[in-house]
Amino acid sequence: MKAHDGMYIDGAWRPASGPDVIEVVNPADEQVIAEVPAGTAADVDAAVTAARAALAGWAATPPAERSARLAALRDVLAARKDEIAETVTAELGSPLPFSQAVHASVPIAVAGSYAELAASHAFEEKVGNSTVYQEPVGVVGAITPWNYPLHQIVAKVAPALAAGCTVVLKPAEDTPLTAQLFAEAVHEAGVPAGVFNLVTGRGPVAGQALAEHSGVDLVSFTGSTAVGRRIGAAAGAAVKRVALELGGKSANVILPSADLARAVNVGVANVMGNSGQTCSAWTRMLVHTDQYDEAVELAAAAAAKYGDRIGPVVNAAQRERVRGYIDKGVAEGARIVAGGSEVPRDRGYFVSPTVFADVTPDMAVAQEEIFGPVLTILRYEDEDDAVRIANGTVYGLAGAVWAGDAEEAAAFARRLDTGQVDINGGRFNPLAPFGGYKQSGVGRELGAHGLAEYLQTKSLQF
Ligand code: NAD
């Protein structure tokens, strides 16, 4: 695959400061498909310097012009949609139809939403005898994971640019090619030099240097809770703004009045999509005790149908982690009704779509984020019991509720300690705020709430 051997800094591809490289591997066949430079603190420093130099000009650029650049970015992404999907498939391993329908399409919608928000947002308001201005926070250090490689980038960079911030992006080690393609798109869209910069590299080197750089005003991080905690601590010590989008262990609560077959089938698809590597996946299905056996049967059948259609997980370490959790579930007394930890293919980092029945709330497979195609099914006795189980983890990112009517489901959803809930299979909304309660994170992405993360207020009194 095509790869740049430098960093995108100050509007051009520049040689990396050191010789270290990261090999990019196709998880479906374990072949090395490209290599990209592994950035150092010196690369990060050059990128932050460029972002800071560009800040005053971009912050002063009228919102209508920032909107025009974002609209151009959306159009470039749309024009290069097929290339994006192929690149994501090559480095993440997701099946091409999923890459087209989700990995390539969602970021186009999100970029478009920020083109509109930049033009329509009130960056200035009158409050009594004051005028309140919403001004960009400054230089943003964006650190992203591999599971939705382009979406995670666009969900940070588009609102940051709409707000008038400048950005240095450090994408995940496993998916740097999508990030390079995004940098090309930013360039093609006519975004001025220095407003967006890309440093590929490893988390503990380039990522840490970016998170701790004194020239960064806001760190926006999506990834694991373990790394997020460290980044949050460093930002706190530096009195620096921070947004953290972390892990999840979301509940899919099926109330007795729901269409059980639909709720189970959509629930299984939600977990198996992207090979289970979705932070907001509904990995705990909660079913009333009277409907439990039927739900387990339906889920096992739905998971078995996935069989060969599921893609690999991202790398060998992730595969071993997921298999380890499956073995742990068995050791804890859960019952496998589909899949298992046996490796299904000779090549590629595949894991069989797996469903656990007889899961109790305290088991590790019901508490910890597995990040693979593994569904756990738990039983509840009544609604209060369901609320207790659903809220009984350290996470609170997303969830689903199914009932005979939307009102009943919505009333239940209001009792969940979580940032986003889909009611009876509600559709994805690129304008709805996304982010976590509890240890799932701090801050929100998408829509107007996502834009607000990159703004700070100044009031003038008259
Ligand atoms: P990770 O935390 O290992 O890595 C995420 C990013 O942080 C990568 O770019 C990595 O290079 C970088 N990083 C690693 N160590 C660092 C350090 N010491 N300093 C600075 N940066 C560092 O997570 P991952 O394995 O790439 O992604 C999976 C995790 O991300 C899962 O836990 C998942 O739930 C979470 N996630 C959350 C959301 C959300 O919106 N809440 C979305 C996607 C993924």
Residues whose N, C-alpha, C, O or C-beta is under 5 A from the ligand:
A	BS01	NAD	I143 T144 P145 W146 N147 K170 P171 A172 E173 G201 R202 G203 P204 G207 Q208 A211 T222 G223 S224 T225 V227 E245 L246 G247 G248 C279 S440
